[in-house]
Each structure stands twice: as C-alpha cells, then as structure tokens.
Amino acid sequence: MKKRSQFQPSTALEDEQAHWQRTGEHCPANGWWVPANNDGGVYFITQGSIMPASGGAPIWWKPFTGRLERL
C-alpha cells in the first residue's frame, strides 16, 4: 500500500504559496484545502487526487491552516 503523507503547514507566505495547487494537478498530501481566493468551503482532498474546479472554473487551492468547528 502506498504511504501517504500528512501536510505540514508553514508560516511564511512564500512557503505557503509554494504549496498551492491548481485545478487539474495532483494533490501532494492528504489534508483540508480551500480556494486561494477564500471563496468557498473547506474540502478534505486525499493525496494523489485531482484538485477540483470551483463553480466550473479552474482555481488555485491552498492548504487550510485554520481551525475547523464542530456543528
């Protein structure tokens, strides 16, 4: 079975942008992802999956570094 890595968030903006992924690229690590323009929800995407479009348009995705609230 393939070993999967968990995304480790960074603090520097340049480091953060280096981890951004575009629609159609393979997800580099399991984790929660949000649209880079913060227009949308938070999605769990698994490593190796294709990064999805949003509203039918390609977008940039960035790792979610906030806190998820339970409903």
N, C-alpha and C positions, 0 to 999 in steps of 0.2 A: 504494500500500500504506500502511496506517495506521502511523504512527510509534508505537512502544511505548516507554514509559519504564521504567527500572530503579528499583526502590525504593531510596531512600537512608535508611538507619536513623538515628534520632536518639538522644540520650542522656537527655533529660528524660522522666520518666514521663508528664507531661501531653501532651507531644508524641507519645509512643509511643501513648497511648490514643486520640489524635486519629486515628491511622491504623488502628485496629481496625475490622474489618468483620464484619457479622453474616451468618449463613446467608441466602442469597437475594439479597444485594446483589452488585453487580458488583465484581470485583477491580480496584482502582485502578492496580496496577502489577505487572509480572512479578516473581516472587520466591518465596522459600521462606516458608511460613506455618505456624503451629502454633496449636492451640486455645489460647485465652487462659487456660484453667484448667490448661494444660500436661498435659492428659490425652489423650495420643495421640502420633502421629508427626509428622514434618515433611513437608510437601507442597509441591511446586512448582505454583503456580497462575498462569496467564497472565492478563495484563491483559484485562479485558472478560468473563472467565469468571464464572459464577455461583459464589459461595462455597458450598461443600457443607455438608451436615449431618454430624454425627458420631454414630454409633450411632442414627440415625433421629431425632435431636433437633436443633433449631436451637441454634447456639452462636456465641460471638464468636471471631473469628480475629485473631491479631496477627502482624506480620512477625517472622520468625525472625532473631535477631541474633547467634546463637552460631556455632560452628564445626562444619561437617559433617566427619565422619570417614569415610575410605575403608575399605571392607571388604576 
